[in-house]
Amino acid sequence: MGFVRRRTRRRTMLVAGGAAYAAGRAANQGGQEEPVDEAPPPAPAASSEDTEVEQLAQLAKLHDSGALTDEEFAAEKAKILGT
C-alpha cells in the first residue's frame, strides 16, 4: 500500500512541476527571454553640505599637520562656509 501512495505522490509532483514549467515557458514566448532595459540607478548627487564637510575635514587635517597657519585655516574656512 505504501509503495502505491509514494508513486502517486511522485507522479503528482512531476505533473505539477511540468505544468509550472510549461506555463513559465508560455509566458516567456516559447522560452525567449525579453531584453531587460533597466538602467542603473542614478548616483546620488553630492549635496553642498557633504562637500562642505569634506572640505572642512581636509582643512582640519592640513591645519593639524601644520601645513596651514591659524590665519590661513580661518580664511579658507570662511570661504567654504560663505561667511
Distance bins in CASP14 RR format, pairs under 12 A and 6 or more apart:
PFRMAT RR
TARGET T0000
AUTHOR 0000-0000-0000
RMODE 2
METHOD distances of the structure
MODEL  1
1 7 0 0 0 0 0 1 0 0 0 0 0
1 8 0 0 0 0 0 1 0 0 0 0 0
2 8 0 0 0 0 1 0 0 0 0 0 0
2 9 0 0 0 0 1 0 0 0 0 0 0
2 10 0 0 0 0 0 1 0 0 0 0 0
3 9 0 0 0 0 0 1 0 0 0 0 0
3 10 0 0 0 0 0 1 0 0 0 0 0
4 10 0 0 0 0 0 1 0 0 0 0 0
4 11 0 0 0 0 0 1 0 0 0 0 0
5 11 0 0 0 0 0 1 0 0 0 0 0
5 12 0 0 0 0 0 1 0 0 0 0 0
6 12 0 0 0 0 0 1 0 0 0 0 0
6 13 0 0 0 0 0 1 0 0 0 0 0
7 13 0 0 0 0 0 1 0 0 0 0 0
7 14 0 0 0 0 0 1 0 0 0 0 0
8 14 0 0 0 0 0 1 0 0 0 0 0
8 15 0 0 0 0 0 1 0 0 0 0 0
9 15 0 0 0 0 0 1 0 0 0 0 0
9 16 0 0 0 0 0 1 0 0 0 0 0
10 16 0 0 0 0 0 1 0 0 0 0 0
10 17 0 0 0 0 0 1 0 0 0 0 0
11 17 0 0 0 0 0 1 0 0 0 0 0
11 18 0 0 0 0 0 1 0 0 0 0 0
12 18 0 0 0 0 0 1 0 0 0 0 0
12 19 0 0 0 0 0 1 0 0 0 0 0
13 19 0 0 0 0 0 1 0 0 0 0 0
13 20 0 0 0 0 0 1 0 0 0 0 0
14 20 0 0 0 0 0 1 0 0 0 0 0
14 21 0 0 0 0 0 1 0 0 0 0 0
15 21 0 0 0 0 0 1 0 0 0 0 0
15 22 0 0 0 0 0 1 0 0 0 0 0
16 22 0 0 0 0 0 1 0 0 0 0 0
16 23 0 0 0 0 0 1 0 0 0 0 0
17 23 0 0 0 0 1 0 0 0 0 0 0
17 24 0 0 0 0 0 1 0 0 0 0 0
18 24 0 0 0 0 1 0 0 0 0 0 0
18 25 0 0 0 0 1 0 0 0 0 0 0
18 26 0 0 0 0 0 1 0 0 0 0 0
19 25 0 0 0 0 0 1 0 0 0 0 0
19 26 0 0 0 0 0 1 0 0 0 0 0
20 26 0 0 0 0 0 1 0 0 0 0 0
20 27 0 0 0 0 0 1 0 0 0 0 0
21 27 0 0 0 0 0 1 0 0 0 0 0
21 28 0 0 0 0 0 1 0 0 0 0 0
21 30 0 0 0 0 0 1 0 0 0 0 0
21 31 0 0 0 0 0 1 0 0 0 0 0
22 28 0 0 0 0 0 1 0 0 0 0 0
22 30 0 0 0 0 1 0 0 0 0 0 0
22 31 0 0 0 0 0 1 0 0 0 0 0
23 30 0 0 0 0 0 1 0 0 0 0 0
23 31 0 0 0 0 0 1 0 0 0 0 0
24 30 0 0 0 0 1 0 0 0 0 0 0
24 31 0 0 0 0 1 0 0 0 0 0 0
24 32 0 0 0 0 0 1 0 0 0 0 0
24 33 0 0 0 0 0 1 0 0 0 0 0
25 31 1 0 1 0 0 0 0 0 0 0 0
25 32 0 0 0 0 1 0 0 0 0 0 0
25 33 0 0 0 0 0 1 0 0 0 0 0
26 32 0 0 0 0 0 1 0 0 0 0 0
27 33 0 0 0 0 0 1 0 0 0 0 0
27 34 0 0 0 0 0 1 0 0 0 0 0
28 34 1 0 0 1 0 0 0 0 0 0 0
44 50 0 0 0 0 1 0 0 0 0 0 0
45 51 0 0 0 0 0 1 0 0 0 0 0
46 52 0 0 0 0 0 1 0 0 0 0 0
46 53 0 0 0 0 0 1 0 0 0 0 0
46 54 0 0 0 0 1 0 0 0 0 0 0
46 55 0 0 0 0 0 1 0 0 0 0 0
47 53 0 0 0 0 1 0 0 0 0 0 0
47 54 0 0 0 0 0 1 0 0 0 0 0
48 54 0 0 0 0 0 1 0 0 0 0 0
48 55 0 0 0 0 0 1 0 0 0 0 0
48 80 0 0 0 0 0 1 0 0 0 0 0
48 81 0 0 0 0 0 1 0 0 0 0 0
48 82 0 0 0 0 0 1 0 0 0 0 0
49 55 0 0 0 0 0 1 0 0 0 0 0
49 56 0 0 0 0 0 1 0 0 0 0 0
49 80 0 0 0 0 0 1 0 0 0 0 0
49 81 0 0 0 0 0 1 0 0 0 0 0
50 56 0 0 0 0 0 1 0 0 0 0 0
50 57 0 0 0 0 0 1 0 0 0 0 0
51 57 0 0 0 0 0 1 0 0 0 0 0
51 58 0 0 0 0 0 1 0 0 0 0 0
51 80 0 0 0 0 1 0 0 0 0 0 0
51 81 0 0 0 0 0 1 0 0 0 0 0
52 58 0 0 0 0 0 1 0 0 0 0 0
52 59 0 0 0 0 0 1 0 0 0 0 0
52 76 0 0 0 0 0 1 0 0 0 0 0
52 77 0 0 0 0 1 0 0 0 0 0 0
52 79 0 0 0 0 0 1 0 0 0 0 0
52 80 1 0 1 0 0 0 0 0 0 0 0
52 81 1 0 0 1 0 0 0 0 0 0 0
52 82 0 0 0 0 1 0 0 0 0 0 0
52 83 0 0 0 0 0 1 0 0 0 0 0
53 59 0 0 0 0 0 1 0 0 0 0 0
53 60 0 0 0 0 0 1 0 0 0 0 0
53 80 0 0 0 0 1 0 0 0 0 0 0
53 81 0 0 0 0 0 1 0 0 0 0 0
54 60 0 0 0 0 0 1 0 0 0 0 0
54 61 0 0 0 0 0 1 0 0 0 0 0
54 80 0 0 0 0 1 0 0 0 0 0 0
55 61 0 0 0 0 0 1 0 0 0 0 0
55 62 0 0 0 0 0 1 0 0 0 0 0
55 73 0 0 0 0 0 1 0 0 0 0 0
55 76 0 0 0 0 1 0 0 0 0 0 0
55 77 0 0 0 0 1 0 0 0 0 0 0
55 79 0 0 0 0 1 0 0 0 0 0 0
55 80 1 0 1 0 0 0 0 0 0 0 0
55 81 0 0 0 0 1 0 0 0 0 0 0
55 82 0 0 0 0 0 1 0 0 0 0 0
56 62 0 0 0 0 0 1 0 0 0 0 0
56 63 0 0 0 0 0 1 0 0 0 0 0
56 73 0 0 0 0 1 0 0 0 0 0 0
56 74 0 0 0 0 0 1 0 0 0 0 0
56 76 0 0 0 0 1 0 0 0 0 0 0
56 77 1 0 0 1 0 0 0 0 0 0 0
56 78 0 0 0 0 0 1 0 0 0 0 0
56 79 0 0 0 0 0 1 0 0 0 0 0
56 80 1 0 0 1 0 0 0 0 0 0 0
56 81 0 0 0 0 1 0 0 0 0 0 0
56 82 0 0 0 0 0 1 0 0 0 0 0
57 63 0 0 0 0 0 1 0 0 0 0 0
57 64 0 0 0 0 0 1 0 0 0 0 0
57 77 0 0 0 0 0 1 0 0 0 0 0
57 80 0 0 0 0 0 1 0 0 0 0 0
58 64 0 0 0 0 0 1 0 0 0 0 0
58 65 0 0 0 0 0 1 0 0 0 0 0
58 67 0 0 0 0 0 1 0 0 0 0 0
58 68 0 0 0 0 0 1 0 0 0 0 0
58 73 0 0 0 0 0 1 0 0 0 0 0
58 76 0 0 0 0 1 0 0 0 0 0 0
58 77 0 0 0 0 0 1 0 0 0 0 0
58 80 0 0 0 0 1 0 0 0 0 0 0
59 65 0 0 0 0 0 1 0 0 0 0 0
59 66 0 0 0 0 0 1 0 0 0 0 0
59 67 0 0 0 0 1 0 0 0 0 0 0
59 68 1 0 0 1 0 0 0 0 0 0 0
59 69 0 0 0 0 0 1 0 0 0 0 0
59 70 0 0 0 0 0 1 0 0 0 0 0
59 72 0 0 0 0 1 0 0 0 0 0 0
59 73 1 0 0 1 0 0 0 0 0 0 0
59 74 0 0 0 0 1 0 0 0 0 0 0
59 75 0 0 0 0 0 1 0 0 0 0 0
59 76 1 0 1 0 0 0 0 0 0 0 0
59 77 1 0 0 1 0 0 0 0 0 0 0
59 78 0 0 0 0 0 1 0 0 0 0 0
59 79 0 0 0 0 1 0 0 0 0 0 0
59 80 1 0 0 1 0 0 0 0 0 0 0
59 81 0 0 0 0 0 1 0 0 0 0 0
60 66 0 0 0 0 0 1 0 0 0 0 0
60 67 0 0 0 0 0 1 0 0 0 0 0
60 68 0 0 0 0 1 0 0 0 0 0 0
60 73 1 0 0 1 0 0 0 0 0 0 0
60 76 0 0 0 0 0 1 0 0 0 0 0
60 77 0 0 0 0 1 0 0 0 0 0 0
60 80 0 0 0 0 0 1 0 0 0 0 0
61 67 0 0 0 0 1 0 0 0 0 0 0
61 68 0 0 0 0 1 0 0 0 0 0 0
61 73 0 0 0 0 0 1 0 0 0 0 0
62 68 1 0 1 0 0 0 0 0 0 0 0
62 69 0 0 0 0 0 1 0 0 0 0 0
62 70 0 0 0 0 0 1 0 0 0 0 0
62 72 0 0 0 0 1 0 0 0 0 0 0
62 73 1 0 0 1 0 0 0 0 0 0 0
62 76 0 0 0 0 1 0 0 0 0 0 0
62 77 0 0 0 0 0 1 0 0 0 0 0
63 69 0 0 0 0 1 0 0 0 0 0 0
63 70 1 0 0 1 0 0 0 0 0 0 0
63 71 0 0 0 0 0 1 0 0 0 0 0
63 72 0 0 0 0 1 0 0 0 0 0 0
63 73 1 0 1 0 0 0 0 0 0 0 0
63 74 0 0 0 0 1 0 0 0 0 0 0
63 75 0 0 0 0 0 1 0 0 0 0 0
63 76 0 0 0 0 1 0 0 0 0 0 0
63 77 0 0 0 0 1 0 0 0 0 0 0
64 70 0 0 0 0 0 1 0 0 0 0 0
64 73 0 0 0 0 1 0 0 0 0 0 0
65 73 0 0 0 0 0 1 0 0 0 0 0
66 72 0 0 0 0 1 0 0 0 0 0 0
66 73 0 0 0 0 1 0 0 0 0 0 0
67 73 0 0 0 0 1 0 0 0 0 0 0
67 76 0 0 0 0 0 1 0 0 0 0 0
68 74 0 0 0 0 1 0 0 0 0 0 0
68 75 0 0 0 0 1 0 0 0 0 0 0
68 76 1 0 0 1 0 0 0 0 0 0 0
68 77 0 0 0 0 1 0 0 0 0 0 0
69 75 0 0 0 0 1 0 0 0 0 0 0
69 76 0 0 0 0 0 1 0 0 0 0 0
70 76 0 0 0 0 0 1 0 0 0 0 0
70 77 0 0 0 0 0 1 0 0 0 0 0
71 77 0 0 0 0 0 1 0 0 0 0 0
71 78 0 0 0 0 0 1 0 0 0 0 0
72 78 0 0 0 0 0 1 0 0 0 0 0
72 79 0 0 0 0 0 1 0 0 0 0 0
73 79 0 0 0 0 0 1 0 0 0 0 0
73 80 0 0 0 0 0 1 0 0 0 0 0
74 80 0 0 0 0 0 1 0 0 0 0 0
74 81 0 0 0 0 0 1 0 0 0 0 0
74 83 0 0 0 0 0 1 0 0 0 0 0
75 81 0 0 0 0 0 1 0 0 0 0 0
75 82 0 0 0 0 0 1 0 0 0 0 0
75 83 0 0 0 0 0 1 0 0 0 0 0
76 82 0 0 0 0 0 1 0 0 0 0 0
76 83 0 0 0 0 0 1 0 0 0 0 0
77 83 0 0 0 0 1 0 0 0 0 0 0
END
